[in-house]
């Protein structure tokens, strides 16, 4: 099952990665882009692999766990106090 999921997610990952990078550049908020990315994976599975119910159930559970894990970030987002990336401090 994990091999099947990993194979399908590899196909989605390049597009989702680009969306994530653009989202982080535009908003500078990593947490909102993590949540959006989790939801986009669910959408991608629904669109591109609709017949595999186990794959869909798995990504829904993982997306729910990601959203639950970000509950504190969601609260800060709603208050407008979520930390933003400072690109000046990032060194490669």
N, C-alpha and C positions, 0 to 999 in steps of 0.2 A: 504494500500500500504506500509506504513512504517513498519508494523508488518511483512509483507512478505519479505521486504528487510532486516530487522534486522535478521530474521530467517536464510536467506541465507548467510548473511555476518558472522554470528556466526560460520557457518561451515567453511568458508574460513579463519576466523580470526586466528586460531591457527597456521596454516601454514604460513600465511603472517606475523604474529608476530615473528615467528622464523626467517624467512628471514630478517625481519627488524632488529632484534637484531644482527644477524650475520653481516649484512651490516654495522650497526653502529660500531660494534667492529672492523671490517676490515678497514673502511674508517674514522671513528670518525667524520663523517659529517652527522648531523641529517637531514638537508634540502634535500640533494640528496636522502636519504632513504625515506623521506616523499613523494617525487615525484615518486620514483620508486614504493613505496607501492600503491599510487593512481593508477598508470598504471597497476600494478599487479591485483588490484581488478577488473579493467575493463577486463583484460585478463581472470581472473577466472570466471567472469560472462559469458563471451563469450564461455568459454569451458564447464562450468558445468551447465549453465542455458540458453542455446541459444534460447529457445522458448519464453522467457519472454522479449519482446521488451521494456516494461516500466521499468523493472529492469535495462536493459542495458542502456537505455537513462538516467536514474537517475544516475547511477554510472559514465557515461561519463560526465555528467554535473558536478557532484561533483569532479571528477578528474580534469576537466578543471578549476574549481574554486580553487582547491589546487595549481595547476600549476601557475595560474594567481597570487594567493596570494604570491607565492614564487619568483616573478619576480626579486626582488632585490637580493635574494639569488642566482638565476641563473646567474645574472650579476657578482656577486662575484666569483661564481664557474668558470666562463669562464676566469676571471682575475687571478684566483688562490689565491684569498684573503679571501675565505670563512672561518669563524671560525671553529675550530675543537674542539671536546670534549677533556677535560683533565681529564682522569679517576682518576688522583691523587686527584682532588678536589671534587670528588663525595663522599658523605658520606651517609650511610644508617642507 
